[in-house]
Amino acid sequence: MTIFRLVNPVQHYDWGSQKAMSELFGIANESGQPMAELWMGAHPKAPSMIMTDDQVALNALVDGQEEHLGKGSLEKFGQTLPFLFKVLAAAKPLSIQSHPNKQQALDGFAHENQLGVALDAFNRNYRDDNHKPELVYALTPFRAMNGFRPLDEMWPLFEMAGLRPLEEALSWLKKGDIKAFYEHLMSLEGEEKDQLVTAALKFAEASDHPAWQEVNRLNQFYPGDIGVLSPLLLNVIELIPGEAMFLKAGTLHAYLEGTALEIMACSDNVLRGGLTSKHVDVPELLKTIEFDTIALSDLCLKPEAEENGETRFVSPVDDFLFSVIAAENVSGALKVNAAEILFCVEGQQVIKAGEKSVELTPGSACFISAATGSYQVVGKGRLARATAIL
Ligand SMILES: [Zn+2]
């Protein structure tokens, strides 16, 4: 067998939506808990399960197996599936965060091992030695903060509020030193920090500027957290359904609200700078941040139309390749280079390879082994396809 229907675990993080996954995909929520993420992959923390006579975890099936991962994938990415694919449904903002690049992850992981910090310790930053670039594809309007705004947007946003505690630091920002400004902001403590946040919120309440309104909104979820000022520093973007953006290593970001597909390299390395009850490590965060700016209009990935009804969203990393397939427009077989996961976004499709076929309806997914070679898609609606680039 080369195509397997997946049963995917749900993560009930507190920022998750109670109803988005039920409304979009009919996934029952009897307990009424938030349903934050649906994981599709072979991550040992919460692997997908394969439905055969026995239930088998996907990592148990594929890790180290050339038949499933493919020779090229084993050589390039190691013993496990190189990506993790998710449905993410946020009802409230997630932590403000950055992810390390490969070298930083290698160094950080080795260093924390040397210090003897347990892998599952609350204060562990590096849980593995891999980078964690991410790509999100909006299923509903999806709001997020991603990357530093252009300088000529950033400093006027602070200046218009006349925040006295930031007067000196603002002069550094005007000269282009985002790093010095951000380090100063994140180092404020006690009364100094409280005074700044209080003054900022006073301005935010009266302001009709969207960035300042976002400050106000964040403060409702995380009152008094210095991270509520992030919308002044970062681009605030709303993806429309069908748009995608990339989040590279070292980019400060936070998801705010909405449902999306997310694909990332197989890693759990997150450095947080607030808006969370999880571990925050500002010095380590500052080591990984790239202090360059990006215009809002440059954030979305350009979709590239391929044959067979496929539209690719190409990012700068090889660990994953994300594309969307319009099933009606598939005319020939789709070629498999490495292990794949297909997720049905809408409609209904039958995925066929030789004798084996799996029927997909919205919210369901299947794993396709590298050895499958090629497969057919019959049906209508939209499939999301995740694989790696060899
Ligand atoms: Zn992230």
Residues whose N, C-alpha, C, O or C-beta is under 5 A from the ligand:
A	BS01	ZN	none
